């Protein structure tokens, strides 16, 4: 968020202080929060930096090539910050080794991220200036295991001294298991509100309508509902009956909700939900925390409001997730996709497509966060309520590129369901039986045998109070037919049957 001059001043001061204290001048930059932009790159080159090292969670590194500035990103870490509990969770050694081997497979090198706090003693919610000997010993074991694999440990700047680090097979000879992928992307239009840049805001929303493309819109409750220009367009999109627009909750005010306690956060979410329903007659199912900042209380407040989806940013909401919500964080900023990133080749549009594909490869999906300012003309650093046609055209081309590359655009809340359907494997004979039954070519008993198998495999859960009488309403055949035809996925079919069983409509 710093301007180019501010970044230059920051680098100059940091370099001077390090040189004054240690007598050396750094050549590697590790960006805070692992985020950087074109201005960062320009300033690094001006200050004779030769490496930048962020993290693959905020962007995949390009293929290695000789350059004056190298990008060597960390792909694994010895600990992960639990932002809900505000402490560092040590990762098992084998998990870190898996990350190292995967990075070697993909990039030809591995950078492991560490943090001083993880080697400190944690007591009463505070890190003490006392060495945690257990964690230090674990680091020693990790180093030994890395060396036992025949791997050379070097400094980041030494990586570029090799002729060309190349991807290589792991010691096992097997590539790590790929994550489930929906091969899909969702666009999240953030901070929608009254009056501010409303012409630009409407132009961006309308572009998705013109392209018949799904869009998730996050609304700031306090500042929405009084501007007919903003409200009427969104109402029109919702009432069109195409199901291409979802409304998400961005909080009552655009402030860091971690400054609130749980009840205050819950009240902010509830008040915004009520406002959205009053204005648009829809109930949001997704909470998008302002500034993408959250803590444990934010997650609990979201669940308290019975909202199943939670969408911050992948830089702050790193999997795996252990709470009851379905986390679908943004994986890229639209503004970053428009950057002419020097680490990639091709046109800006081609580079953007590569970045989106990298997100999908890494996380199984991509969520692009965009806002009105991304499409506005600028007067210095100030956004004007005038559309920058070049930026809107960039969005147009991006949507076409996604379609031509077979990448499906969906609403944000569709992603978990798509991934669940892919993860749930049901034998083909059960689907064939369901199809025959839906066509009247098999009995209820034949269809129920398939359901009994799903119960045995604990895919369906039945209570002991249910009797053995088999009663299946004829309209259930419609669901079975849709499933057989691929109109709904495995998880959707199972959820439907589970609901019918729980309400006594189907008895097994």
C-alpha positions in Angstrom: 0.0 0.0 0.0 3.1 2.3 0.1 3.8 4.6 -2.8 6.9 4.1 -4.8 8.7 7.0 -3.0 7.6 5.6 0.4 9.0 2.1 -0.5 12.3 3.7 -1.7 12.6 5.6 1.6 11.8 2.4 3.5 14.5 0.4 1.7 17.1 3.2 2.1 16.5 3.4 5.9 16.5 -0.3 6.4 19.7 -0.9 4.3 21.5 1.9 6.2 20.5 0.6 9.6 21.6 -3.0 8.7 24.9 -1.7 7.3 25.5 0.5 10.4 24.8 -2.4 12.8 26.3 -5.4 10.8 28.6 -3.9 8.2 26.8 -5.6 5.3 24.3 -4.4 2.7 21.3 -6.7 2.0 20.7 -8.0 -1.6 17.6 -10.1 -0.8 14.2 -8.6 0.0 11.5 -10.5 1.9 8.3 -8.4 1.5 6.1 -8.0 4.6 3.0 -10.2 4.3 4.7 -11.6 1.2 3.1 -8.9 -0.9 4.7 -6.6 -3.5 3.9 -4.7 -6.7 5.6 -3.2 -9.8 6.9 -0.2 -7.7 8.6 -2.7 -5.3 10.4 -4.3 -8.2 11.5 -0.9 -9.6 12.8 0.2 -6.3 14.6 -3.1 -5.6 16.5 -2.7 -8.9 17.4 0.9 -8.1 18.8 -0.3 -4.8 20.8 -3.1 -6.3 18.9 -5.9 -4.8 19.3 -9.2 -6.7 16.7 -11.5 -5.0 13.1 -11.2 -3.8 11.7 -14.0 -1.7 8.0 -14.0 -0.9 5.8 -17.1 -0.6 3.9 -19.3 -3.1 0.7 -18.6 -1.2 0.7 -15.1 -2.7 2.0 -16.0 -6.1 3.7 -18.8 -8.0 7.3 -18.2 -9.0 8.1 -18.2 -12.8 10.5 -20.7 -14.4 14.1 -19.9 -13.6 16.1 -17.8 -16.0 19.2 -15.7 -15.7 18.4 -12.2 -14.7 19.5 -9.2 -12.7 16.7 -9.8 -10.2 15.6 -13.3 -9.1 12.3 -14.5 -7.6 13.0 -17.4 -5.1 9.7 -17.9 -3.2 9.3 -20.0 -0.1 7.0 -23.0 -0.7 7.0 -24.4 2.8 7.6 -23.2 6.4 8.6 -24.7 9.8 5.5 -23.0 11.4 2.2 -21.4 10.5 0.7 -18.4 12.2 -2.7 -19.2 13.8 -4.3 -15.8 13.4 -7.2 -16.8 15.5 -5.1 -17.8 18.5 -2.2 -15.4 17.7 0.6 -17.9 18.0 2.8 -20.0 15.7 2.0 -23.7 15.2 5.1 -25.8 14.6 4.7 -28.1 11.5 5.7 -31.8 11.7 9.2 -32.5 10.2 7.8 -34.9 7.7 5.3 -32.3 6.5 8.1 -29.7 6.0 10.1 -32.3 4.1 7.1 -33.0 1.9 7.0 -29.3 1.1 10.7 -29.2 0.3 10.5 -32.2 -2.0 7.4 -30.8 -3.7 9.2 -27.5 -4.3 12.3 -29.3 -5.7 9.9 -31.2 -8.0 8.2 -28.1 -9.2 11.0 -25.5 -9.2 14.3 -27.2 -8.8 15.0 -25.5 -5.4 13.3 -25.0 -2.1 13.2 -22.1 0.3 11.9 -22.8 3.8 10.4 -19.9 5.8 11.1 -19.6 9.5 10.2 -17.1 12.2 12.0 -16.1 15.5 8.9 -16.5 17.6 8.6 -20.2 16.9 11.9 -20.8 18.8 10.7 -18.8 21.8 8.8 -20.0 24.8 5.0 -19.2 24.7 3.4 -18.6 28.0 0.1 -16.9 29.1 -0.6 -15.7 25.6 2.8 -14.0 25.2 6.2 -15.0 23.7 9.0 -14.8 26.2 12.6 -14.0 25.5 13.5 -17.6 26.4 14.7 -20.3 24.1 12.2 -23.2 23.3 14.8 -26.0 23.3 12.3 -28.5 21.9 11.7 -26.4 18.8 15.4 -25.8 18.4 16.1 -29.5 18.6 13.3 -30.2 16.0 15.0 -27.7 13.7 18.3 -29.6 14.1 16.5 -32.9 13.2 15.1 -31.2 10.1 18.5 -30.1 9.0 19.9 -33.6 9.5 17.1 -35.2 7.5 17.6 -32.7 4.6 21.3 -33.5 4.5 20.6 -37.2 4.7 18.6 -36.9 1.5 21.8 -35.6 -0.2 20.4 -32.1 -0.5 22.8 -29.1 -0.3 21.8 -26.2 2.1 22.6 -22.8 0.7 21.7 -19.1 1.2 19.0 -17.7 -1.0 21.5 -15.6 -3.0 23.5 -18.8 -3.9 20.6 -20.3 -5.8 21.2 -18.0 -8.7 24.9 -19.1 -9.0 23.8 -22.5 -10.4 23.6 -22.6 -14.2 19.9 -23.4 -14.0 18.0 -25.0 -11.1 15.7 -27.5 -12.8 12.7 -29.4 -11.5 13.7 -32.9 -10.4 12.1 -36.1 -9.2 11.8 -36.6 -5.5 13.6 -39.4 -3.8 10.5 -41.5 -3.9 10.2 -40.9 -7.7 6.5 -39.9 -7.2 5.1 -36.4 -7.6 3.1 -35.2 -4.6 -0.6 -35.8 -4.8 -2.4 -33.0 -6.6 -5.1 -31.1 -4.7 -8.7 -31.6 -5.8 -9.5 -29.0 -8.4 -12.7 -27.5 -9.6 -10.8 -25.8 -12.5 -12.9 -22.8 -11.7 -12.6 -19.2 -10.7 -14.9 -16.8 -8.7 -14.8 -13.0 -8.9 -15.5 -11.2 -5.6 -16.5 -7.5 -6.1 -15.6 -6.0 -2.7 -16.7 -2.9 -0.8 -19.8 -2.1 -2.8 -21.5 1.0 -1.4 -23.6 4.0 -2.2 -22.4 7.0 -4.3 -18.6 6.4 -4.1 -17.4 5.7 -7.6 -20.9 4.5 -8.4 -20.6 5.0 -12.2 -17.4 2.9 -12.2 -18.9 0.4 -9.8 -21.9 -0.1 -12.1 -19.8 -0.4 -15.2 -17.7 -3.2 -13.7 -20.9 -5.1 -12.4 -22.5 -4.6 -15.8 -19.6 -6.1 -17.6 -20.2 -9.4 -15.8 -23.8 -9.1 -16.8 -22.9 -8.5 -20.5 -20.6 -11.5 -20.5 -23.3 -13.7 -18.7 -20.7 -14.4 -16.0 -21.3 -15.1 -12.3 -20.2 -12.5 -9.7 -20.2 -12.3 -5.9 -20.7 -8.8 -4.5 -19.7 -7.9 -0.9 -21.7 -5.0 0.5 -20.7 -2.6 3.3 -24.0 -2.4 5.3 -23.9 1.2 6.7 -23.1 2.8 3.4 -25.6 0.9 1.1 -29.2 1.3 0.2 -29.7 5.1 -0.4 -28.2 5.4 -3.9 -30.8 4.4 -6.6 -28.0 4.1 -9.2 -26.1 1.5 -7.2 -29.1 -0.3 -5.7 -31.3 -0.6 -8.8 -28.6 -2.2 -10.9 -27.9 -4.9 -8.3 -31.6 -5.5 -7.8 -32.0 -5.9 -11.6 -29.2 -8.5 -11.6 -30.7 -10.4 -8.7 -34.2 -10.4 -10.1 -33.1 -11.5 -13.6 -33.6 -15.1 -12.5 -30.2 -16.2 -13.9 -28.6 -17.0 -10.4 -25.4 -15.3 -11.7 -25.2 -12.9 -8.7 -24.6 -13.6 -5.0 -24.6 -11.0 -2.3 -22.0 -11.3 0.5 -21.7 -9.4 3.8 -18.7 -7.1 4.2 -19.6 -5.9 7.7 -21.5 -2.8 8.9 -18.5 -0.5 8.6 -15.2 -1.0 6.7 -13.0 -1.3 9.8 -10.8 -4.0 11.3 -13.3 -6.3 13.1 -10.6 -7.8 15.3 -10.8 -4.6 17.4 -14.3 -5.7 18.4 -15.2 -8.5 20.8 -17.3 -11.5 19.6 -20.7 -10.0 20.3 -19.8 -6.7 18.6 -18.6 -8.6 15.5 -21.8 -10.7 15.5 -23.9 -7.5 15.8 -22.1 -6.0 12.8 -22.7 -9.1 10.7 -26.3 -9.3 11.8 -27.1 -5.6 11.2 -25.6 -5.9 7.7 -27.6 -9.0 6.9 -30.8 -7.2 8.0 -29.9 -4.2 5.9 -29.2 -6.3 2.8 -32.4 -8.1 3.2 -34.3 -4.9 3.6 -32.8 -3.4 0.4 -32.4 -6.4 -1.8 -34.6 -9.1 -0.3 -31.8 -11.7 -0.2 -30.0 -13.3 2.7 -26.2 -13.4 2.4 -24.5 -16.7 3.0 -20.9 -15.4 2.9 -19.0 -13.1 5.3 -16.0 -11.2 3.8 -14.2 -9.6 6.8 -13.3 -5.9 6.1 -9.6 -5.6 5.2 -9.5 -9.4 5.2 -8.6 -9.2 8.9 -10.1 -11.6 11.3 -9.6 -13.7 14.5 -11.2 -16.6 16.2 -14.1 -14.4 17.4 -14.8 -13.4 13.8 -15.2 -17.0 12.7 -17.4 -17.7 15.7 -19.5 -14.6 15.0 -20.0 -15.7 11.4 -21.2 -19.1 12.5 -23.4 -17.5 15.1 -25.2 -15.7 12.3 -25.6 -19.1 10.5 -23.5 -18.0 7.5 -21.8 -21.1 6.1 -19.1 -19.4 3.9 -16.1 -17.3 5.0 -13.9 -15.4 2.5 -10.8 -13.5 3.7 -7.5 -13.7 1.7 -5.3 -16.7 1.3 -2.3 -14.7 2.7 -4.2 -14.5 6.0 -6.4 -17.6 5.9 -4.1 -20.5 5.2 -5.5 -24.0 5.0 -6.2 -26.5 6.6 -9.4 -25.3 8.3 -10.7 -26.9 11.4 -13.9 -24.9 12.2 -17.4 -25.5 10.8 -17.3 -22.8 8.2 -16.4 -23.4 4.5 -13.4 -21.1 3.8 -13.0 -19.8 0.3 -10.4 -17.0 0.6 -9.4 -14.8 -2.3 -6.2 -16.0 -4.0 -5.3 -13.0 -6.1 -6.1 -9.3 -6.3 -7.4 -8.0 -9.7 -5.0 -5.1 -9.4 -2.0 -7.5 -9.2 -3.3 -9.4 -12.3 -3.1 -6.1 -14.2 0.6 -5.6 -13.2 3.1 -6.2 -15.9 4.9 -8.7 -13.7 8.6 -8.9 -14.8 8.9 -12.5 -13.7 6.6 -13.8 -16.4 6.7 -13.6 -20.2 4.0 -12.7 -22.7 1.3 -9.9 -22.7 -0.2 -8.7 -19.4 -3.4 -10.7 -20.2 -1.3 -13.9 -20.8 0.6 -13.3 -17.6 -2.7 -12.9 -15.7 -4.0 -16.2 -17.1 -0.8 -18.0 -16.0 -1.3 -16.5 -12.4 -4.9 -17.7 -12.3 -3.9 -21.2 -13.5 -1.2 -21.2 -10.8 -3.8 -20.4 -8.1 -6.0 -23.3 -9.4 -3.1 -25.7 -9.4 -2.1 -24.7 -5.9 -5.4 -24.4 -4.1 -7.9 -26.2 -6.4 -9.6 -23.0 -7.4 -9.0 -19.2 -7.7 -10.9 -16.3 -6.2 -10.2 -12.9 -7.6 -10.8 -9.9 -5.4 -11.7 -6.7 -7.3 -13.2 -3.3 -6.4 -14.3 -0.1 -8.0 -10.9 1.6 -7.8 -9.5 -1.1 -10.1 -11.6 0.4 -13.0 -11.4 4.1 -12.2 -9.2 6.8 -13.8 -6.7 8.4 -11.5 -5.9 12.0 -10.6 -2.5 11.3 -9.0 -3.4 8.8 -6.2 -7.1 9.7 -6.1 -9.7 7.6 -8.0 -12.2 9.5 -10.1 -15.8 8.4 -10.8 -14.8 7.9 -14.5 -14.3 4.5 -16.1 -10.8 3.6 -17.3 -11.9 1.8 -20.5 -8.5 0.1 -20.8 -8.9 -1.6 -17.5 -12.5 -2.6 -18.3 -11.3 -4.0 -21.6 -8.7 -6.0 -19.6 -11.5 -7.6 -17.6 -13.4 -8.4 -20.8 -10.4 -10.1 -22.4 -9.7 -12.0 -19.1 -13.2 -13.4 -19.1 -12.9 -14.5 -22.7 -9.5 -16.1 -22.0 -10.9 -18.1 -19.1 -13.7 -19.4 -21.2 -11.5 -20.3 -24.1 -9.1 -22.2 -21.7 -12.0 -24.2 -20.3 -11.9 -22.5 -16.9 -15.4 -22.2 -15.5 -16.4 -19.0 -13.7 -18.7 -19.6 -10.7 -20.1 -17.8 -7.7 -17.9 -18.0 -4.6 -20.3 -20.2 -2.7 -20.3 -22.8 -5.4 -16.7 -23.8 -5.0 -17.0 -25.9 -1.8 -19.8 -27.9 -3.3 -17.9 -28.5 -6.6 -14.9 -29.7 -4.6 -17.0 -31.9 -2.3 -18.6 -33.6 -5.4 -15.2 -34.4 -6.8 -13.9 -35.8 -3.5 -16.9 -38.1 -2.9 -16.5 -41.3 -4.8 -19.6 -43.5 -5.4 -19.4 -46.8 -7.3 -20.8 -46.6 -10.8 -23.3 -49.5 -10.2 -25.1 -47.3 -7.7 -25.6 -44.5 -10.2 -26.7 -47.1 -12.8 -29.2 -48.5 -10.4 -30.5 -45.0 -9.6 -30.9 -44.3 -13.3 -32.8 -47.6 -14.0 -35.0 -46.8 -11.0 -35.7 -43.3 -12.1 -36.8 -44.7 -15.5 -39.1 -47.3 -13.9 -36.9 -50.2 -14.9 -36.0 -51.2 -11.3 -37.9 -51.6 -8.1 -37.7 -49.5 -4.9 -35.9 -52.5 -3.3 -33.2 -52.4 -6.0 -32.6 -48.7 -5.5 -32.6 -49.1 -1.7 -29.8 -51.6 -2.0 -27.5 -48.9 -3.3 -28.5 -46.6 -0.4 -27.8 -49.4 2.1 -24.3 -49.7 0.6 -23.8 -46.0 1.2 -24.9 -46.4 4.8 -22.5 -49.3 5.3 -19.7 -47.1 3.9 -20.8 -44.3 6.3 -21.4 -42.0 3.4 -25.1 -41.9 4.5 -25.9 -41.8 8.2 -29.0 -43.5 9.5 -30.4 -43.5 13.0 -31.2 -46.8 14.8 -34.7 -45.6 15.4 -35.6 -45.9 11.7 -37.5 -49.1 10.7 -36.9 -51.3 7.8 -40.0 -50.3 5.9 -39.0 -49.0 2.5 -41.1 -46.0 1.5 -39.8 -43.8 -1.3 -41.9 -41.0 -2.8 -42.1 -41.1 -6.5 -40.8 -37.5 -6.8 -37.4 -38.6 -5.4 -36.9 -40.2 -8.8 -36.3 -36.7 -10.2 -33.2 -36.3 -8.0 -32.0 -39.7 -9.0 -32.4 -38.9 -12.7 -30.6 -35.6 -12.4 -27.7 -37.3 -10.6 -27.5 -40.0 -13.3 -27.5 -37.3 -16.0 -24.7 -35.4 -14.2 -26.9 -32.4 -13.5 -26.0 -32.6 -9.8 -22.9 -34.1 -8.3 -22.3 -37.0 -5.9 -22.2 -34.8 -2.8 -25.4 -33.0 -3.8 -27.2 -36.3 -4.3 -26.0 -37.7 -1.0 -27.0 -34.5 0.9 -30.5 -34.7 -0.7 -30.9 -38.3 0.3 -29.5 -37.7 3.8 -32.0 -34.9 4.3 -34.9 -37.1 3.2 -33.7 -39.8 5.6 -33.4 -37.4 8.5 -36.9 -36.2 8.0 -38.4 -39.7 7.6 -39.3 -39.2 4.0 -37.0 -42.2 3.0 -36.7 -45.0 5.5 -34.0 -47.6 5.2 
